[in-house]
Amino acid sequence: MKANFGGAGGDVDRRAFLKTVSLAGLGLAIGATASGSVLASSGGTRRRYAIVGLGSRAQMYHDAIEGNYREHAELVALCDLNPGRIRVAQARSAAHGASIPPGYLHSDFGRMIAEQRPHFIIVTTVDSTHDDYIVAAMEAGCDVITEKPMTTTPEKCQRILDVRARTGRECRVLFNYRYSPPRTQVKDLLMSGEIGEVLSVDFQWLLNTSHGADYFRRWHSQKEFSGGLMIHKATHHFDLVNWWLGAVPVSVTATGKREFYTPAMAQRLGLQSHHERCHTCPEQKKCGFFLGLADNPKLKELYLDQESHDGYFRDRCVFRPDIDIEDTMNVVVGYDTGTTLSYSLNAFNAWEGYQIAFNGTQGRIEHSILEKIYVSGTDTEQGGVVDGGVRTRVFPLRGEVRDITPWSGKGSHGGGDKLMLDDVFLPQPPADKYLRAADERAGANSILIGAAANQCFATGRPVAVQQLVSGLARPDYAPMPPRDGPLVMPPRM
């Protein structure tokens, strides 16, 4: 099968896309001027948004614009390489009772900006194409809101940093885990000085064989498109630690391997062999990793019914030999504050969630979350927290352990998505002492840890993170406890 990984930009011919970018360049003056004039002529009542990349992740933003935020936001265009998915998205607008946005193929991205004059482009394409759309949009005078990861390589990251400096347009990177109440509570505890300054962090993230396996079915299973789990998935986790600590990564060492999602494992689990995809697999009834696209109305509509347009298979075999991402990863990160992070990510575990411990000069915080089973594009809740699945404990250096009553929220990503959407779409979002909004600086620092880890996997040598790009300024962080002030002497034992 031709390597084509769906979503806008999944199989973009590079020369064709450069023609698209030149079209966007023609719209630069038009877009920049129109962006301001439209806002003025509309009285600034509604901001104009276009979405590029119409896979399952785009639906949250689509629903938000035409739902809770319709008084402040308007969806004026839809863009994808798959005309079938454009029609599905337009039907979604019709179901919302909203005006049906015009649809554009990815090759008409520049024309879309010139004709529809959006203020913001929301980028939810295949990860490796984010930089193309971000650069083209900003050069055309638009601000950008992009899904994580911001991009997949240091070279692509440099393009984004350069266009930000050149155009002055804004690039917002959406890290919903920052907004999840129990994770914000951890930030609050660290800011308070409860355990002094953090000297080291131990962090384990576990993906189960529902959610974890799903990355090995989709375009994510090839680094060319996703950067591997160190970029696509771990960018969430690295950003959380960067933000929790208020620190910048400076060094990375890492090891990684793939030992579970392999052809040999298929045979050890009782299958005759790996196969191309679930839909045509002769061993469907024997395989516990079978995904039935035809059995799920949402997956069928968004993917199976659209295969004739782009050839993308959403249900490829998780044991096939052409997968080149790791399923077992260990990383050590050094920070500019002197803090050290020890991190692991495994994609074949019996439960989903994480455990983290912060070791400070005045004590220790242990925090864990157990997440619900999730498969992208279905009715399952992404990042949902199991009832009673949050635990946070504070251990003074010498004293009684305290169980902290967790802050809670409802909905996906532990209640974080709703708070993040408020921050993105409300014209005057609430003041935020935690500084959860992230831009290209935070986006860069998170993906560069993953990119450095990928380099370590290949070379076995440590990587100096800040040397991977130039012109990267320090992100804005909330104040943290000073690292040179007096400390409380612990009581005698």
Secondary structure as GFF3:
##gff-version 3
##sequence-region A 1 493
A	DSSP	alpha_helix	14	41	.	.	.	ID=ss1
A	DSSP	beta_strand	47	52	.	.	.	ID=ss2
A	DSSP	alpha_helix	58	66	.	.	.	ID=ss3
A	DSSP	beta_strand	73	80	.	.	.	ID=ss4
A	DSSP	alpha_helix	83	96	.	.	.	ID=ss5
A	DSSP	beta_strand	103	105	.	.	.	ID=ss6
A	DSSP	three_ten_helix	106	108	.	.	.	ID=ss7
A	DSSP	alpha_helix	109	116	.	.	.	ID=ss8
A	DSSP	beta_strand	120	123	.	.	.	ID=ss9
A	DSSP	three_ten_helix	127	129	.	.	.	ID=ss10
A	DSSP	alpha_helix	130	139	.	.	.	ID=ss11
A	DSSP	beta_strand	143	147	.	.	.	ID=ss12
A	DSSP	alpha_helix	154	167	.	.	.	ID=ss13
A	DSSP	beta_strand	171	174	.	.	.	ID=ss14
A	DSSP	three_ten_helix	176	179	.	.	.	ID=ss15
A	DSSP	alpha_helix	181	192	.	.	.	ID=ss16
A	DSSP	beta_strand	198	208	.	.	.	ID=ss17
A	DSSP	alpha_helix	211	214	.	.	.	ID=ss18
A	DSSP	three_ten_helix	219	221	.	.	.	ID=ss19
A	DSSP	alpha_helix	223	226	.	.	.	ID=ss20
A	DSSP	alpha_helix	229	232	.	.	.	ID=ss21
A	DSSP	alpha_helix	234	245	.	.	.	ID=ss22
A	DSSP	beta_strand	249	257	.	.	.	ID=ss23
A	DSSP	alpha_helix	263	268	.	.	.	ID=ss24
A	DSSP	three_ten_helix	284	286	.	.	.	ID=ss25
A	DSSP	three_ten_helix	293	295	.	.	.	ID=ss26
A	DSSP	alpha_helix	297	302	.	.	.	ID=ss27
A	DSSP	three_ten_helix	304	306	.	.	.	ID=ss28
A	DSSP	alpha_helix	307	310	.	.	.	ID=ss29
A	DSSP	beta_strand	328	335	.	.	.	ID=ss30
A	DSSP	beta_strand	340	349	.	.	.	ID=ss31
A	DSSP	beta_strand	352	360	.	.	.	ID=ss32
A	DSSP	beta_strand	363	371	.	.	.	ID=ss33
A	DSSP	beta_strand	385	396	.	.	.	ID=ss34
A	DSSP	beta_strand	402	404	.	.	.	ID=ss35
A	DSSP	three_ten_helix	412	415	.	.	.	ID=ss36
A	DSSP	alpha_helix	416	425	.	.	.	ID=ss37
A	DSSP	beta_strand	438	439	.	.	.	ID=ss38
A	DSSP	alpha_helix	440	459	.	.	.	ID=ss39
A	DSSP	beta_strand	463	464	.	.	.	ID=ss40
A	DSSP	three_ten_helix	465	467	.	.	.	ID=ss41
###
